[in-house]
Amino acid sequence: MNNNNEIKYKVGMRLRCNICKREVEILKVGSGKIYCCGQLMKPVSQ
């Protein structure tokens, strides 16, 4: 079963935490998910 809510990470993608507003840029793609403040970080909409 394919989950459409999964984020496809790419090098250079920027993510933001909705709680503390921290932003990070992806430098290397692995198999894990990126969390901050206990929640998944969301891509920054441009």
C-alpha positions in Angstrom: 0.0 0.0 0.0 1.4 3.4 -1.0 1.0 6.3 1.4 0.4 9.6 -0.5 1.1 11.7 2.6 4.8 10.6 2.6 7.2 13.4 1.9 9.8 12.6 -0.8 13.0 14.3 0.5 15.4 15.8 -2.0 18.8 17.4 -1.5 18.3 21.2 -1.2 14.7 20.9 0.0 13.9 23.2 2.9 11.7 22.0 5.8 10.1 24.0 8.6 8.8 23.1 12.1 5.3 24.4 12.6 5.9 24.7 16.4 9.3 26.4 16.8 9.6 27.7 13.2 13.1 26.2 12.8 14.1 25.7 9.2 16.6 23.2 7.9 17.9 22.3 4.4 18.5 18.7 3.4 22.1 18.0 2.6 21.9 14.2 2.3 18.9 11.9 1.7 18.5 8.8 3.8 15.7 6.5 4.7 14.5 8.2 7.8 12.0 11.0 8.5 12.9 14.4 9.9 11.2 15.4 13.2 11.3 18.6 15.3 9.3 19.3 18.5 7.9 15.7 18.2 6.2 16.4 14.8 7.3 15.7 11.2 8.8 18.8 9.6 6.9 20.1 6.6 8.4 21.4 3.3 8.5 25.2 3.0 6.1 26.3 0.3 7.7 28.6 -2.2 
